[in-house]
C-alpha cells in the first residue's frame, strides 16, 4: 500500500511567489531537493543485447519492481525476447539480480503490464506473445505464420518468483483482430464506483476492418478477463499503445499514443462505465508526442485524504523526435497540464511512473546519450521537486580542496575545481556564511553535463542564471565572466559577466546576438546579487541587480543556444583573460524565467 502524506499542502499562488523570493533571490540553500538516478538495465549485460519497454510498480511489501523486455540478440521488436525484472527494497537506490518473469523459448514475449491487487498483494501481469519470425508488420498484414496472443501470470511473493503464463487470447481478442498489445506500463485497480477492485489495463488492436484502443479488465483478481469496446481510428486519431488513470469522479481516462494523420498530440478517451466503453474522445493539445508510448499516474486525490488532486504524465515532449523526456503535472483532473520538468534532454523513449512515499515519485525510462536504447534508468524525486525550476544550486560551503563542489538542489551534479581556490567566510545577506575566493589566473569551476544536457537550452527554453558575488578590491578593473557557456564568436552561446563594472547578459544562436547591461557599478568590493533571465513566453531578456529590474531587451534569437562547451563559473571557455576575481557565495541555474520583483 502506498503511504501518502494525506495532508500535503499545496500553496496558494501568493505563497508560491513569496517562497520563490525567499529561496531564489535570498540565496537560501534547500537541502534534500535532489533528483536521484540509477541505471537498472544496461544493454549488453546479463545476456541480453538490448533492454526496452519499461514498466514499474510498487509491490505490497514496499519493494519496487522494474520490468522490461530483455531482447537477446538485437534491439529489434521481434526475435528471442523475454520479460525480465529487478527488485529494489531501498526505494530504487540499488537493484537486485535479474529475474525472468516470462520466457517463450526462442520467440517473443513482451509488453509487460503489471498490476498489484491491493486486496491480496498478488502481482498480476499481462503480456503478449508471437513467433520470433512474425513481426508486427507481417501480423497486421495477415502474412504471418501465426498471430499475436495474450497471456497472464502472477507472483505471490512480491515479484521474486512467477507462475507459468496462462493464455487468455480468446477472452480479450476478437477472432478478426490480427494485432493485440497491452499497455505497455503499469495497470490500475479501480477504487471508486460499482466495480471497485477491478483490475484494468489499456490495450491496442488492429484488424483488417478495425483499429483502435480499448481496455481489458478482471473482476476476480486476474483469474478471468473481459474486453471493453474501444476507440476506433478517425481521420486525425489512430490510438495505439494506451495507459489508464481513474479520475475522482469515477470515470476512466485512456491516454494513447497517436499514429494518425499529421497530429502530434495524444489521444484521450473517457469511460463512465468502468472501462466497458469509451464514447468520448479527443486530442490533448498540451500533450505533444512524437508517436511514442507514455505513462500516466495519480499521486494525489481529495477523496483519498489529500488537499488537492494531482496526476502526472511522462513522455518525450517533442513533436518529431524521441528526446526531451519530461514529466508534467495536472491539478484539475487532466483538463490542463503544466509545462513540466525535464528529466533527460537527450535520446529517450518509453517510460513508466510510480508513486513512492510522502509525495515522492519515480520514473523508469529508456535513456541514451547517442541512441535512446542504451539503458533503462530509474529517476526519483522528493515532494515538490517537480514544481521547483532549479536545475543546479551551488552554495560554496564545501572546501575547494576536495577538488569538486556538489549541487545541493535540483540535479546531483558535481563541478570540478580548476586552480587553487580558497574558502572564506561570507557576510552576504541570507547566505550560509561561506564563499570561495577566485584570486589567480586559471581559478574557476567547470561543470560538465554529458549525462543530463540540461544546460543546452533550446530556442523555446526559458532560463535564469543567478549569482551572489563581490569583486576583489585589488583587481577591480579586471572583472570578467560570472557564468558562461560560450563557444566563441558566431556560435550559439550564453553568458553573464561584468563589463566595465556593470553586469552584462548575452545570448546568441550563432546568427542573432542579444545583450543587455545592468547600468549599476558592481566592482566596488560589496556583495551583489544578479539574476539574468531569458523569458521565451514574452521573448525578452531581463537583468536584475540586487533584486531590482535593471534592464530589459527583446530577444530576437530564433534557434537553439546549445553548444558542446562546458558551463564555467568564474571564467570563459574562450577568452580566459576575462576571468572573475573576487568571491562567489551562491550560484543557481533555473529552467524557468524567475522574477525577483
Rosetta blueprint (number, residue, H / E / L):
1 X L
2 X L
3 X L
4 X L
5 X L
6 X L
7 X L
8 X L
9 X L
10 X L
11 X L
12 X L
13 X H
14 X H
15 X H
16 X H
17 X H
18 X H
19 X H
20 X H
21 X H
22 X H
23 X H
24 X H
25 X H
26 X L
27 X L
28 X L
29 X L
30 X L
31 X L
32 X L
33 X E
34 X E
35 X L
36 X E
37 X E
38 X E
39 X E
40 X E
41 X E
42 X E
43 X L
44 X L
45 X L
46 X L
47 X L
48 X L
49 X L
50 X E
51 X E
52 X E
53 X E
54 X E
55 X E
56 X E
57 X E
58 X E
59 X L
60 X L
61 X L
62 X L
63 X L
64 X E
65 X E
66 X E
67 X E
68 X E
69 X E
70 X E
71 X E
72 X L
73 X L
74 X L
75 X L
76 X L
77 X L
78 X L
79 X L
80 X L
81 X E
82 X E
83 X E
84 X E
85 X E
86 X E
87 X E
88 X E
89 X L
90 X L
91 X L
92 X L
93 X L
94 X L
95 X L
96 X L
97 X L
98 X L
99 X E
100 X E
101 X E
102 X E
103 X E
104 X L
105 X L
106 X L
107 X L
108 X E
109 X E
110 X E
111 X E
112 X E
113 X E
114 X E
115 X E
116 X E
117 X L
118 X L
119 X L
120 X L
121 X L
122 X L
123 X E
124 X E
125 X E
126 X E
127 X E
128 X E
129 X E
130 X E
131 X L
132 X L
133 X L
134 X L
135 X L
136 X H
137 X H
138 X H
139 X H
140 X H
141 X H
142 X L
143 X L
144 X L
145 X L
146 X L
147 X L
148 X L
149 X E
150 X E
151 X E
152 X E
153 X E
154 X E
155 X E
156 X L
157 X L
158 X L
159 X L
160 X L
161 X L
162 X L
163 X L
164 X L
165 X L
166 X E
167 X E
168 X L
169 X H
170 X H
171 X H
172 X H
173 X L
174 X L
175 X L
176 X L
177 X E
178 X E
179 X E
180 X E
181 X E
182 X E
183 X L
184 X L
185 X L
186 X L
187 X L
188 X E
189 X E
190 X L
191 X L
192 X L
193 X L
194 X L
195 X L
196 X L
197 X L
198 X L
199 X E
200 X E
201 X E
202 X E
203 X E
204 X E
205 X E
206 X E
207 X E
208 X L
209 X L
210 X E
211 X E
212 X E
213 X E
214 X E
215 X E
216 X E
217 X E
218 X E
219 X L
220 X L
221 X L
222 X L
223 X L
224 X L
225 X L
226 X E
227 X E
228 X L
229 X L
230 X L
231 X E
232 X E
233 X L
234 X L
235 X L
236 X L
237 X L
238 X L
239 X E
240 X E
241 X E
242 X E
243 X E
244 X E
245 X E
246 X E
247 X L
248 X L
249 X L
250 X L
251 X L
252 X E
253 X E
254 X E
255 X E
256 X E
257 X E
258 X E
259 X L
260 X L
261 X L
262 X L
263 X L
264 X L
265 X E
266 X E
267 X E
268 X E
269 X E
270 X E
271 X E
272 X L
273 X L
274 X L
275 X L
276 X L
277 X L
278 X L
279 X L
280 X E
281 X E
282 X E
283 X E
284 X E
285 X E
286 X E
287 X E
288 X E
289 X L
290 X L
291 X L
292 X L
293 X L
294 X L
295 X E
296 X E
297 X E
298 X E
299 X E
300 X E
301 X L
302 X H
303 X H
304 X H
305 X L
306 X L
307 X L
308 X L
309 X L
310 X E
311 X E
312 X E
313 X E
314 X E
315 X E
316 X E
317 X L
318 X L
319 X L
320 X L
321 X L
322 X L
323 X E
324 X E
325 X E
326 X E
327 X E
328 X E
329 X E
330 X E
331 X L
332 X L
333 X L
334 X L
335 X L
336 X L
337 X L
338 X L
339 X L
340 X L
341 X E
342 X E
343 X E
344 X E
345 X E
346 X E
347 X E
348 X E
349 X E
350 X E
351 X E
352 X E
353 X E
354 X E
355 X E
356 X L
357 X L
358 X L
359 X L
360 X L
361 X E
362 X E
363 X E
364 X E
365 X E
366 X E
367 X E
368 X L
369 X L
370 X L
371 X L
372 X L
373 X L
374 X L
375 X E
376 X E
377 X E
378 X E
379 X E
380 X E
381 X E
382 X L
383 X L
384 X L
385 X L
386 X L
387 X L
388 X L
389 X L
390 X E
391 X E
392 X E
393 X E
394 X E
395 X L
396 X L
397 X L
398 X L
399 X L
400 X H
401 X H
402 X H
403 X L
404 X E
405 X E
406 X E
407 X L
408 X L
409 X E
410 X E
411 X L
412 X L
413 X L
414 X E
415 X E
416 X E
417 X E
418 X E
419 X L
420 X L
421 X L
422 X E
423 X E
424 X E
425 X E
426 X L
427 X L
428 X L
429 X L
430 X L
431 X L
432 X L
433 X L
434 X E
435 X E
436 X E
437 X E
438 X E
439 X L
440 X L
441 X L
442 X L
443 X L
444 X E
445 X E
446 X E
447 X E
448 X L
449 X L
450 X L
451 X L
452 X L
453 X L
454 X L
455 X L
456 X L
457 X L
458 X L
459 X L
460 X L
461 X L
462 X L
463 X E
464 X E
465 X E
466 X E
467 X E
468 X E
469 X E
470 X E
471 X E
472 X L
473 X L
474 X L
475 X L
476 X H
477 X H
478 X H
479 X L
480 X L
481 X E
482 X E
483 X E
484 X E
485 X E
486 X L
487 X L
488 X L
489 X L
490 X L
491 X L
492 X E
493 X E
494 X E
495 X E
496 X E
497 X E
498 X E
499 X E
500 X L
501 X L
502 X E
503 X E
504 X E
505 X E
506 X E
507 X E
508 X E
509 X E
510 X L
511 X L
512 X L
513 X E
514 X E
515 X E
516 X E
517 X E
518 X L
519 X L
520 X L
521 X L
522 X L
523 X L
524 X L
525 X L
526 X L
527 X L
528 X E
529 X E
530 X E
531 X E
532 X E
533 X E
534 X E
535 X E
536 X L
537 X L
538 X L
539 X L
540 X E
541 X E
542 X E
543 X E
544 X E
545 X E
546 X L
547 X L
548 X E
549 X E
550 X E
551 X E
552 X E
553 X E
554 X E
555 X L
556 X L
557 X L
558 X L
559 X L
560 X L
561 X L
562 X L
563 X L
564 X L
565 X L
566 X L
567 X E
568 X E
569 X E
570 X L
571 X L
572 X L
573 X L
574 X L
575 X L
576 X H
577 X H
578 X H
579 X L
580 X L
581 X L
582 X E
583 X E
584 X E
585 X E
586 X E
587 X E
588 X E
589 X E
590 X E
591 X L
592 X L
593 X L
594 X L
595 X L
596 X L
597 X L
